[in-house]
Amino acid sequence: MTSVVLALLALVVAVLAGRLATIKVQDTTNRYYLRKAVHYLTVVALLFALALLWRPFAGRIGVVVGLLAAGLALALQEVLGAFAGWVSILTGRQFRVGDRIQMCGVRGDVLDITPLRTRILESGSSSDPESWIRGRQYTGRVVSLSNRFVFTAPVFNSSTVLDHLWEELTLPVPYEADWHLAERILCEEAQNISATADAQHAIEQMRHRYPVADAEVDPRVFIRATPNWIELSARFVVPVRAARQVKDEVTRRVLDRFAENGLRVASVTQDITVRPPPPGASTQPAAPATGRP
């Protein structure tokens, strides 16, 4: 009965202390971590109180507890691995709540990090055939992943350092078209939409922490000749969470300017030339040959 009372008291203290500790904190992320810390401290205090309460029985059940602990360690390998992953996430700063990550094929924003699982608000992908959202926008599903995967699978974090992505808009132009004009249109629109200044500032901040080379963030247009057309690829920098909107906007502007200047986007076509028969040639099919060999 005393143990039950202590557990209920700890639950009430955790709720009240969590609210009181975060009442003056405005930042959402700091408020989340502070509330989590209060809850974990309450659990530690409860375990300490229960240990003191059951201390008189320690000499009698020591062997049983030891065997039980060994059996649990063997049976709960997945749980222990998830808990070790949680410690690695917190100490190694692999990601935190609010980061946009990709782990085990799941893309999205981190909603919650518990001692066993990480919850991710899933976002779509244009390369994943199972995703019905063809862009990096929310699908509405929340995916829970075991924390142990941080040891066995790569974790892609798009927002922990730069918070920007390099994006490309690729358009094919026919050889007979004015591809110099098309290149100029793509370059101008990429310069208008690119978040070059913010990305450059983020890279400078990153270089203070990591010994990395300077990255090129200025918009550029790359040209590639193919057997069918000239491929123009505009490369520019966009914020992580606005990539689809930015690409949609720049695509609309480029297509409008192409139409204004009489440029068209190339497609796979076939040219068939039909030549009339020469004058005096018979248009009747030849009669089949008869006779014996």
Secondary structure, 3 states (H helix, E strand, C coil): CHHHHHHHHHHHHHHHHHHHHCCCCCCHHHHHHHHHHHHHHHHHHHHHHHHHHCHHHHHHHHHHHHHHHHHHHHHCHHHHHHHHHHHHHHHHCCCCCCCEEEECCEEEEEEEECCCEEEEEEECCCCCCCCCCCCCCEEEEEEEEECCHHHHCCEEECCCCCCEEEEEEEEEECCCCCHHHHHHHHHHHHHHHCCHHHHHHHHHHHHHHCCCCCCCCCCEEEEEECCCCEEEEEEEEEEHHHHHHHHHHHHHHHHHHHHHCCCCCCCCCCCCCCCCCCCCCCCCCCCCCCCCC
